[in-house]
Amino acid sequence: MTIEKFAMDFFSLKGKNAVVTGGNTGLGMAFSLALAKAGANVMVPSIMEDDSETKNLIEDEGVAYHFMQADITEEGVPAAIVETCVEQFGSIDILVNSAGISLLADVENFGREQWDKMLSVNLTAAFELSYEASKFMVPQKSGKIINICSLFSFLGGQWSPAYAATKHGIAGFTKAYCDELAQHNIQVNGIAPGYYATELTTATRSNPETNQRVLEHIPANRWGDTMDLMGTTVFLSSRASDYVNGHILVVDGGYLVR
């Protein structure tokens, strides 16, 4: 078998159909583009308005793109998202639960309102989307669910007890759903990104003191680039990972070893 044929057989997503929540911004856009480059059609539900950049990037790969403006925390929306993907593309083969929020405050100012909002986006919506997707994946005897975890799936975290709680929770949910769905040839895994150079980390990176503090904790001695997540996304979405299940794959430049 040639290298080219091996890559096509094991890593190609041609003919596959994916949903990437929040897939038109930040790390979510990297997940969307990675899937498109591997051949998958991509549907992006997002609370943000659509933008031509994401649409053009996806369609330039020769695949189909569909956008749905949606609040994934609203009742009935997760089901509508999955059903729309099936209507538009014919199936749902890959679900990437990428959408998430992080609200920061001192512990004495972090109350129930912030807690509930973060759980609804980061954990409950991911469960509901996975539940709805599994209704289609189980009968077709195949599917990939990828939950976006975090370094805070393993660590504590100041200023946001709910963020750490939801990221620990999504890691546990990943393992629990693997235990349920593996018998149906559905793989449920997680990606835990480290520190990445995105719009959300601009303030940290632009401050010499905080930037250096982060870099000193990363053996690779650099912030992650969104491209660093693309190979992981394709691997966990493809045939190459058919016997990888219930795993949280950390992509952090070695941050957790220090």
Secondary structure, DSSP 4 states (H G I P E B T S, - for coil): --HHHHHHHHH--TT-EEEETTTTSHHHHHHHHHHHHTT-EEEEEESSPP-HHHHHHHHTTTS-EEEEE--TTSTTHHHHHHHHHHHHHS---EEEE---------GGG--HHHHHHHHIIIIIHHHHHHHHHHHHHHHHT-EEEEEE--GGGTS--TT-HHHHHHHHHHHHHHHHHHHHHGGGTEEEEEEEE--B-SGGGHHHHHSHHHHHHHHTT-TT-SPBPGGGGHHHHHHHHSGGGTT--S-EEEESTTGGG-
